[in-house]
């Protein structure tokens, strides 16, 4: 079934993804983080020992399920294509930028929409930066930006990331080798099998609908095409209803326990970097996982870059801290972006500009 050939089907895809996210939130995933690509990659990187922040270590079945869901549905519908060769190292760097920018904001574009549906005004501010970042990427596209063409590759290339994800899943289910947080966001999660099922469903639906948060805005700017926004709208509405019905809706900036901060400039710049890098890489963090599942080794390299970026963000203190309540004094402690995190975002934006304007179509002729 093709979910991308009509707005009704696209809206249905968004509703299904919204229901999955709502179920995961209800059954244990962190508040306002029902489904977050960057945060879940960070947690999984921690479980593998790539960083040592003990509060964010857990092999998230949702991430594993996304790749495997996209892989299974693409093979079943004969859409699987093993492709590679489009500037892999540049894509690795863009993957790092996607992770670092997201962790300065404290969420990927998917989580930004989920936070918006819960009334988090910081996410609405960050949306400004994301749109501007996508817009800058569109300017680069119009100026001739290209990372070159991918070419058909041996099918085994496309199998590597799904197999790696399946291996991590086996380790998570059958052994105690992986690290797991005893407190903090990493300790909050829905049951493993439910999370895996949610990831598989989300991955399959995202693959069939071509869901992409950066792509939806890019299409509006480039072609005045609002189709992909229909998916985002469907997901937003479902999560809005869920948050209101469960008393989780809170229209405010200071929201202790929601894993967010109110440093507006850095929320904007963090998501600006994510939007810019997503257009250059050909898709948001979610889309990269889906493309990797359906055979793109270039997107698989981008995903590995996100793992590296997430590990780097926590090993070197780049990630923002969230607004929280002091357990002893009960005072609200405002979240913030560390100095190194601010510097990293600026560097990421500069690197995006260098990539955007040093990679032209005519240079590959």
C-alpha positions as CSV (number, residue, x, y, z in Angstrom):
1,X,0.0,0.0,0.0
2,X,1.4,3.4,-1.0
3,X,0.7,6.0,1.7
4,X,2.2,8.9,-0.2
5,X,-0.2,9.2,-3.2
6,X,-3.0,11.2,-1.4
7,X,-3.4,13.6,1.4
8,X,-5.9,11.4,3.1
9,X,-3.4,8.5,3.2
10,X,-0.7,10.8,4.4
11,X,-2.9,12.1,7.2
12,X,-3.7,8.5,8.1
13,X,0.1,7.8,8.3
14,X,0.5,10.7,10.7
15,X,-2.3,9.5,12.8
16,X,-0.9,6.0,13.1
17,X,2.5,7.4,14.0
18,X,0.9,9.7,16.6
19,X,-1.0,6.8,18.2
20,X,2.3,4.8,18.4
21,X,4.0,7.8,20.1
22,X,1.1,8.4,22.5
23,X,1.1,4.7,23.5
24,X,4.8,4.8,24.2
25,X,4.4,7.9,26.3
26,X,1.5,6.5,28.3
27,X,3.3,3.3,29.1
28,X,6.6,4.7,30.3
29,X,8.7,6.7,27.9
30,X,10.0,10.0,29.4
31,X,7.5,12.9,29.6
32,X,7.4,14.9,26.3
33,X,9.9,12.4,24.8
34,X,7.5,9.8,23.5
35,X,9.6,9.2,20.4
36,X,12.9,11.1,19.8
37,X,15.5,10.0,17.3
38,X,18.4,12.0,18.6
39,X,17.7,11.2,22.3
40,X,17.1,7.6,21.6
41,X,20.3,7.3,19.6
42,X,22.2,9.0,22.5
43,X,20.7,6.5,24.9
44,X,21.6,3.5,22.7
45,X,25.1,4.9,22.2
46,X,25.4,5.0,26.0
47,X,24.2,1.4,26.3
48,X,27.0,0.4,24.0
49,X,29.5,2.3,26.2
50,X,30.2,5.1,23.7
51,X,29.6,7.6,26.4
52,X,29.6,7.4,30.2
53,X,26.7,9.6,31.2
54,X,24.9,7.1,33.4
55,X,21.4,8.7,33.3
56,X,21.1,8.3,29.5
57,X,22.1,4.7,28.8
58,X,19.5,2.3,27.4
59,X,19.3,0.4,24.1
60,X,16.1,1.9,22.8
61,X,14.1,-0.7,20.8
62,X,12.3,2.1,19.0
63,X,15.5,3.0,17.1
64,X,16.3,-0.6,16.3
65,X,12.6,-1.2,15.2
66,X,12.6,1.9,12.9
67,X,15.5,0.5,10.8
68,X,14.2,-3.1,10.8
69,X,10.6,-1.9,10.1
70,X,11.8,0.1,7.1
71,X,14.0,-2.8,6.0
72,X,11.2,-5.4,6.2
73,X,8.5,-3.4,4.5
74,X,10.9,-2.3,1.7
75,X,11.9,-5.8,1.0
76,X,8.3,-7.0,1.1
77,X,7.1,-4.4,-1.3
78,X,10.2,-4.7,-3.5
79,X,11.3,-1.1,-2.8
80,X,14.7,-2.1,-1.3
81,X,17.6,-0.7,-3.2
82,X,21.2,-1.0,-2.1
83,X,22.8,2.3,-3.0
84,X,26.1,3.9,-2.0
85,X,28.8,6.4,-3.0
86,X,27.4,9.9,-2.4
87,X,30.1,11.7,-0.3
88,X,30.0,9.3,2.6
89,X,32.5,11.1,4.8
90,X,30.6,14.4,4.4
91,X,27.4,12.6,5.3
92,X,29.1,11.3,8.4
93,X,30.0,14.9,9.5
94,X,26.4,16.0,8.7
95,X,25.1,13.1,10.9
96,X,27.3,14.4,13.8
97,X,25.8,17.9,13.3
98,X,22.3,16.5,13.4
99,X,23.0,14.9,16.7
100,X,24.9,17.8,18.3
101,X,22.3,20.4,17.2
102,X,19.5,18.2,18.5
103,X,21.1,17.7,21.9
104,X,21.7,21.4,22.4
105,X,18.0,21.9,21.8
106,X,17.2,18.6,23.6
107,X,15.3,16.9,20.9
108,X,15.2,16.1,17.2
109,X,12.5,17.5,14.8
110,X,10.1,14.7,15.8
111,X,10.4,15.5,19.4
112,X,10.1,19.2,18.7
113,X,6.6,18.5,17.2
114,X,5.8,16.3,20.2
115,X,6.9,19.0,22.6
116,X,4.9,21.6,20.7
117,X,1.8,19.4,21.1
118,X,2.3,19.4,24.9
119,X,2.4,23.2,25.1
120,X,6.2,23.6,25.4
121,X,6.7,27.1,24.2
122,X,10.5,26.5,23.9
123,X,9.7,24.1,21.1
124,X,7.7,26.7,19.2
125,X,10.6,29.1,19.5
126,X,12.9,26.3,18.2
127,X,10.6,25.8,15.2
128,X,11.7,29.3,14.0
129,X,15.3,28.1,13.8
130,X,14.4,24.8,12.1
131,X,12.4,26.6,9.4
132,X,15.3,29.1,8.8
133,X,17.8,26.2,8.7
134,X,15.7,24.3,6.1
135,X,15.3,27.6,4.2
136,X,19.1,28.1,4.1
137,X,19.5,24.6,2.8
138,X,17.0,25.3,0.1
139,X,19.0,28.3,-1.0
140,X,22.1,26.0,-1.2
141,X,20.1,23.6,-3.4
142,X,19.1,26.5,-5.7
143,X,22.7,27.5,-5.9
144,X,23.7,24.1,-7.2
145,X,24.6,22.2,-4.0
146,X,25.0,18.4,-4.5
147,X,26.8,15.6,-2.7
148,X,26.9,13.6,-6.0
149,X,24.9,10.6,-7.2
150,X,24.6,7.4,-5.3
151,X,25.1,4.2,-7.4
152,X,23.8,0.7,-7.1
153,X,25.9,-1.4,-4.8
154,X,26.2,-5.0,-3.7
155,X,23.0,-5.9,-1.7
156,X,25.2,-6.8,1.3
157,X,26.1,-3.1,1.7
158,X,22.5,-2.3,2.5
159,X,22.2,-5.2,4.9
160,X,24.9,-4.1,7.2
161,X,23.1,-1.5,9.3
162,X,19.9,-3.6,9.7
163,X,22.0,-6.6,10.8
164,X,23.9,-4.4,13.3
165,X,20.6,-3.2,14.7
166,X,19.3,-6.7,14.9
167,X,22.5,-7.7,16.8
168,X,22.1,-4.9,19.3
169,X,18.5,-6.0,19.8
170,X,19.6,-9.6,20.5
171,X,22.2,-8.3,23.0
172,X,19.5,-6.2,24.7
173,X,17.0,-9.1,24.9
174,X,19.2,-12.0,25.7
175,X,22.2,-10.7,27.6
176,X,23.2,-8.2,30.3
177,X,26.2,-6.9,28.4
178,X,24.6,-3.5,27.5
179,X,24.5,-0.7,30.1
180,X,21.2,0.5,31.4
181,X,20.4,3.6,33.5
182,X,19.0,3.2,37.0
183,X,17.8,6.8,37.1
184,X,17.2,9.7,34.8
185,X,15.7,9.6,31.3
186,X,17.5,6.3,30.4
187,X,15.6,4.5,33.2
188,X,12.2,5.6,31.8
189,X,10.8,3.4,29.1
190,X,7.8,1.5,27.9
191,X,8.0,-2.3,28.0
192,X,10.7,-3.6,25.6
193,X,8.3,-5.6,23.3
194,X,5.9,-2.7,23.1
195,X,8.7,-0.3,22.2
196,X,10.0,-2.7,19.6
197,X,6.5,-3.1,18.1
198,X,6.1,0.7,18.1
199,X,9.4,1.1,16.3
200,X,8.6,-1.5,13.7
201,X,5.1,0.1,13.0
202,X,6.5,3.6,12.9
203,X,9.4,2.5,10.6
204,X,7.1,0.7,8.2
205,X,4.6,3.6,8.0
206,X,7.4,6.2,7.7
207,X,8.9,4.3,4.8
208,X,5.7,3.9,2.9
209,X,4.7,7.6,3.5
210,X,8.2,9.1,3.0
211,X,7.8,10.9,6.2
212,X,10.4,13.7,6.7
213,X,10.2,16.8,8.9
214,X,12.9,18.7,6.9
215,X,11.5,17.5,3.6
216,X,8.0,18.7,4.4
217,X,9.2,22.3,4.9
218,X,11.7,22.0,2.0
219,X,8.8,21.0,-0.4
220,X,6.7,24.0,0.8
221,X,9.5,26.4,0.1
222,X,10.7,24.8,-3.2
223,X,7.5,23.7,-4.8
224,X,4.6,25.1,-2.7
225,X,3.8,21.4,-2.0
226,X,2.1,20.9,1.4
227,X,1.5,17.1,1.1
228,X,4.2,16.0,3.5
229,X,3.0,18.5,6.1
230,X,-0.2,16.5,6.2
231,X,1.7,13.7,8.0
232,X,3.2,16.1,10.5
233,X,-0.3,17.6,11.1
234,X,-1.8,14.2,11.7
235,X,0.8,13.3,14.3
236,X,0.6,16.7,16.0
237,X,-3.2,16.5,16.4
238,X,-3.1,13.0,17.9
239,X,-0.4,14.0,20.4
240,X,-2.3,17.3,21.2
241,X,-5.5,15.3,22.0
242,X,-3.4,12.8,24.0
243,X,-1.6,15.5,26.1
244,X,-4.8,17.4,26.8
245,X,-6.8,14.2,27.7
246,X,-4.0,13.0,30.1
247,X,-3.4,16.3,31.7
248,X,0.1,16.6,30.2
249,X,-0.6,19.8,28.3
250,X,1.2,22.8,29.9
251,X,1.6,26.0,27.8
252,X,4.7,27.5,29.4
253,X,8.4,28.0,29.0
254,X,9.7,26.8,32.4
255,X,8.5,23.1,32.4
256,X,10.4,21.1,35.1
257,X,10.6,17.4,34.3
258,X,9.9,17.9,30.6
259,X,13.6,17.7,29.6
260,X,13.8,21.2,28.0
261,X,15.5,24.5,28.6
262,X,14.5,28.1,27.9
263,X,17.7,29.6,26.4
264,X,15.8,30.8,23.3
265,X,18.8,31.8,21.2
266,X,20.4,28.3,21.5
267,X,17.1,26.6,21.0
268,X,16.8,28.5,17.7
269,X,20.5,28.0,16.7
270,X,20.5,24.3,17.6
271,X,17.5,23.6,15.4
272,X,18.8,25.9,12.7
273,X,21.9,23.6,12.5
274,X,19.6,20.5,12.4
275,X,17.4,22.0,9.7
276,X,20.3,23.1,7.6
277,X,22.2,19.8,7.9
278,X,19.0,17.8,7.2
279,X,18.5,19.4,3.8
280,X,22.2,18.9,2.9
281,X,22.0,15.3,4.0
282,X,18.7,14.6,2.2
283,X,16.5,14.0,5.2
284,X,15.9,14.6,8.9
285,X,17.2,12.2,11.5
286,X,14.1,10.0,11.2
287,X,14.4,9.9,7.4
288,X,18.0,8.9,7.6
289,X,17.1,5.8,9.6
290,X,14.4,4.9,7.2
291,X,16.6,5.4,4.1
292,X,19.3,3.3,5.8
293,X,16.7,0.5,6.4
294,X,15.7,0.5,2.8
295,X,19.2,0.1,1.5
296,X,21.0,3.4,1.4
297,X,24.6,3.0,2.7
298,X,25.0,6.8,2.5
299,X,22.2,7.2,5.1
300,X,23.7,4.4,7.1
301,X,26.9,6.4,7.3
302,X,24.9,9.4,8.4
303,X,23.3,7.3,11.1
304,X,26.7,6.3,12.3
305,X,27.6,9.9,12.3
306,X,24.6,10.6,14.6
307,X,25.9,7.9,17.0
308,X,29.3,9.5,17.0
309,X,27.9,13.0,17.5
310,X,25.7,11.9,20.4
311,X,28.6,10.2,22.1
312,X,30.8,13.3,21.5
313,X,28.1,15.6,22.9
314,X,28.1,13.8,26.2
315,X,31.8,12.9,26.4
316,X,32.8,16.6,25.9
317,X,29.9,18.3,27.7
318,X,28.1,19.8,24.7
319,X,24.6,18.7,25.5
320,X,22.2,21.1,27.2
321,X,20.8,20.4,30.7
322,X,17.1,20.5,31.3
323,X,15.1,22.6,33.7
324,X,14.5,20.6,36.9
325,X,13.4,20.9,40.5
326,X,16.0,20.7,43.2
327,X,15.1,17.6,45.3
328,X,16.2,19.3,48.6
329,X,15.0,22.9,48.2
330,X,12.2,22.3,45.7
331,X,13.4,25.3,43.8
332,X,13.3,25.3,40.0
333,X,16.8,25.1,38.5
334,X,16.8,26.5,35.0
335,X,18.2,24.4,32.2
336,X,21.1,25.8,30.2
337,X,23.5,25.2,27.3
338,X,27.1,24.9,28.4
339,X,29.8,27.1,26.8
340,X,31.3,24.2,24.8
341,X,27.8,23.4,23.5
342,X,27.3,26.9,22.3
343,X,30.7,26.9,20.6
344,X,29.9,23.5,19.0
345,X,26.7,24.8,17.5
346,X,28.4,27.8,16.0
347,X,31.1,25.4,14.5
348,X,28.4,23.1,13.2
349,X,26.6,26.0,11.4
350,X,29.9,27.2,9.9
351,X,30.7,23.6,8.7
352,X,27.2,23.4,7.1
353,X,27.9,26.6,5.2
354,X,31.3,25.3,4.0
355,X,29.7,22.0,2.9
356,X,26.8,23.8,1.2
357,X,28.8,26.1,-0.9
358,X,31.9,24.0,-1.6
359,X,29.9,21.1,-3.1
360,X,28.5,22.1,-6.4
361,X,26.9,20.0,-9.1
362,X,29.3,21.3,-11.8
363,X,32.3,20.2,-9.8
364,X,31.4,16.6,-10.4
365,X,31.3,16.9,-14.2
